[in-house]
Amino acid sequence: MEISLEAWNEFLKAHAGVHFLQSGEWGQLKAAFGWKAIRLVCGSAGAQILFRTLPGGFSVAYLPKGPVGYSTDLAAGIEVVCKRNRAIFLKIEPDAWEPDLFPGLFEACQLAKPVQPRRTVVVSLEGSEEDILARMKQKTRYNIRLAEKKEVVVTPSTDVGVFHELSLLTAQRDKFGVHSRAYYQKVYDLFHPGGHCELLTASYAGQPLAALFVFAFGEHAYYLYGASSDLERNRMPAYLIQWEAMRWAKANGCTDYDLWGIPDREESELEDSFTRKDAHDGLWGVYRFKRGFGGEIRRSVGACDQVFHEGLYSLYKGYEKLRGGSGD
């Protein structure tokens, strides 16, 4: 049964472990930038599905980090909704880690490239703050203390413009894409009022050096968007701001903190590459930074596509390959 945004948010109150990409706010965010969100509930199971319209009246459908629970009735309802919206295919990306298996919903699907990073580092927030620090690498603990000693200050901020300016600098330096200022403003406007996100800024002598969005939804926290300048990097602001994000998440009842994305390689290969001097840039540099926070490397079960129009699906895959895939 299709339900309203308000009813969906009420449904999620009974699911403490749900991923924030299934939150009503995430559906609203994507709806403001070209998608349509449809929410279904069948008994104790539900799903928020995103649809993007294509030429010719067709669409693509995406179920990010869902469904919430599983039932055959829900699977049937999802298929009906997808066909009603003329979806070429539905990409399903469940919130599950290996060695878990796909739920029954995926039996008729084709394995596919996921949209979200498949491998990540998840930091436990259990225990005291000293316990969390003790699980980190010695160098990371040192850099956090160094930033404090060198007078870096991390504070909550409402200035999305500063974050966007820093993100443009980061994108130019590290060669990756960023969203528009309007997108980040919408993120803040949707998630912050309910206490589901905080925008933190690390500064020295009033000069912003780094900023990030930290999200909290139920018992999980996520680091999804971050940025930094090239100034005062010897003061280690990136380390302190991550630590303050973890402290914020713990204070908001979260039990873990997802650092959101490292290269999809086995841990042995990651560690081998970490020791090579030529592997400290790009995604390998990201791993070098994130490994220091003492988390556990996890890999999602991936994604699969439930195809409704085989010919159009082949054309779409060719198009996506040419343009380099889709974003979050």
N, C-alpha and C positions, 0 to 999 in steps of 0.2 A: 504494500500500500504506500503510495506517495504521501509524504507528510510535509508540513511547513518547516521553515527554519526554526521557529520557536519550539515546535514539537520535537525536532531533531536534537536541539540543545537539551531538552528535558530528557530524552532517551539516553543521551550520553552520560548523564549524571549517574547512571547505574553501571558505567563501564570505566573504572578508574584507570585502567591500563591502555585506553585507546590512544592511538597516535594523533598528534595535533594536525596532521594533514587530513584527518577525517573530521576535524572540528568545523562547526558552523562558520566560524570566522574565516577559515581557509577557503571554504566554498564561496563566501562573500567576496573575498579578495580576488579569487580567480574570475568570478562573475563580473568584477569591475574591469577586467582586462581581457575580455574576449571569450570567456567560457560561460557555460550555463550549468548550474548545479542542481541536480535532482536527488532527493533523499528518499530512501525506501526503508520501511521497517516491516518485518514479518516476525511477530512474536518477540523473542529476545535477540534477534539478529537484525542487522541493518547495514546500509551502505550509502555513502555519499558519492555519487558519480558525477564526473565533470564531462561536459560535451563541448566540443569546438566545431563550429559549422565550417563546411568545406564548399567549394563551388559545386553547383548542380543540386544543392539541397541535401547533400550527404553530410555526415559528421564523423568525427573520431571520438571515442569515449575512453575515459581514464578513471580507474578506481585506485587512487593512491593510498597505500598503507591500510588497505581494508580487504574484505569487509570486516565489520564489527560483529564477531560471531559468525556462525554459518548454519544454514538450513537449506533443504532442497526447495522449499517454498521461496526463500530469498533468491536462490540461483535462478529459479524460473521467472521471478519478478524482474530481476536484472535483465534477463534476456528480452523480456517483453518491452521494457522501457528502452533498451538499446535499439530494438527493431522499430519501435514507434518513432524514435528520433533519427532513423535511417543511418545508424552507425555502421561504418564499414567494418570496424572491429572494436573490441573493448580490450584495453590494456589493463591487466590486473596485476597489482604490485602489493602483495600482502605484507602486513607487519609481522614478519616471522623471521627467525634466524636459523641458519643451518645448525644442527642437522635436522631441524623440523621439516615436515613435508607439506606440500601444498594441500589445502583442504579439498574436498570433493568437487568444489566449484571449478577446479582447474583440469579436470580429467579430459575434457574435450578441447583443450587449448594447445597452442603452439608456444614453445619456449621462445622468449624474445628478450631484446635488450631492455633493461630497466631504465626508467627516467632518473630516479634518484641514485646517488652513489651506492654501490653494492657493498663495499667494505668500509668499515668505520672503526673508530676507537670510542668505547663507552667507559666513562670514568664512574666508579662507584662513589656515591656520596654518603655511604653508611659510615657510622662512627662519628667521632669528633672532627673538628677542623684539623687538629694535629694528626689524627689518623689518616685523613685524606692527604695531607702534605707528606706524611711518612711513606705513602705508597708511590709518590712521584720519584722520578730520577733526581739524583743529588743536584745536577746542574740546573734543573728546572726550579727546584726549591731555592737554590742560590739566586737565580735570576729574579724570582718573585721578591725575595728579600732585598736584592739590589735595587729594584725599581722603587720600592718603598724608601730605601735609604737615599736614593737620588731624587726624592721629592716628587715622584710621579703620583698624581692623585686621580682616582677613579670615582666618578660621580654619575648618578642618573641624569639623563638629558632629555629635553623635548625638541632639540634642534636637529631635525632630520636633514636639513640642508648641509650641516657640517658633516654628517655621516656620508651623504651623497658625494660631497666634494672629496672626502678621503677615499671613497670607493672608486672614483674616477682616477685618482692617483695610483691606487692599488692595481686597477685594471691595466693601466698603461705600463706599470712596472712588471707585473706578473703575467700579462697577456691572457686575460680572461674577460668574459662579458659581465656587465652589471645591468641592473634594472634602472628605470628612470626614477627621478626624485619623487614623482607622483606615486609610483609603486611603493616605495619605502614609506612614504607618508601614509598611504592607505594601510600598510602593515601596522604601523604604529596606532593609527586611529581605530583599527578594528580590534587588535589584540591587547593594547595597553589598558583600556578602561576596565576590562574584566580581570586584570592582574595576570594575564597570560604572556606578557612580554615586558622586557625592560630594554631601553636603549642606554647603553653605558658608554661613557667617553673617558679616555685616559688623557690627562693633560699635564704639562709641565709649565710653570710660570704663566698659566692662562692660555698656553698654546695647545690646541688639540693635537694629539699624536696618534691615537688609535680609537676606534669605536666598534661596537658590535651590538647586534640584537641577540638577546637570549630569550628563549621561549620556555614556558612551563605549562604543561597540560597534564592534569592528573599527577601521576607519580614520576613522570619523565620530563627531563629538560633537554633542550637542543640548542646548539650553536649553528645557526644557518647562514647569517650574513655578518661579515667582518671586513674591516678596512684599516689601513694605517698609512701614515706619511713616511717620508724618508728622513725626517728630522729627528734628532736626539735618539736614534735607535740604540745607542749604547746605554740608554737608561732602561731598556727592556720593558717598554710599556705593554707589548703584546702578551707578555707572561702575566703581568699583574692584572690586566683586564680580564683574562681568562679565569684567573683565580677569583676575582670579585664576582664574575658571572656564576661560578660554581657556588660561592657563598650565598648569592642571591637565590639560586635555585634550591639550595638546601633549606634556606629560611622559608621558602614557599612550599615545603613538604615533598620535594622531589628526592628520589632515591638514587638516580643516576643522571649523567650528563653526556649526551651524544655529541661528539666533536665533528660529526657529519662529513665523512668522506676522506679516504686515503686511497692510494693506488690499489687496484684490485689484483693483488699478488699474494701468494702464500707468505706467511710470516717469516719463514727462513729466507726467502728472496728479498723481502723488505729489509730485513736486518743486514743481509749481505750488501744490498745496494746502499744502505745507510752508511756503511763504512767506506764507500768509494767517494773520493773527492769530486768526481764528475756527476754525482747523483744528488747534489744538495740544492738543486734548483727545481722549479716547477712543482709537480706533485710529489716528487721525492723530498723536496724541501718541506712541503706540508707534512709529510710523514715524520720527518726529522723533528719538527716542532711538536706535533701532537703526541708522539710516543712518550715524550718526557713527562706527561701528566699522569702516567701510571695506570692507564686504563686497559681494558681488555679489547683485543681485536675481534670484531664480529663481522660475519658476512651474512647478508640477507639471503633468503631463498630465491631471490630474483624476481622475474616477471614473466608473464605469458600473455599471449593475445588470443582472445576468443573471436574468431573471424566469422563475419556474416556475409561478406561479398569477396570471394577469392580473387577475382580479376582486379577489382579496384584496390584490394589489399596489396597485391603485387606492385601495382603502379605507385601506391602511396609509399611503400618501403623503398622503392627506387628514388622517389623524390626526397625522402628523409635522408637517405644516404648522401645525396648530392648536397643538401643544405647543412649536413652535420648534426642532425638529431634535434631534439626539442629540449626545452628548459624545464624548470620546476613548475 
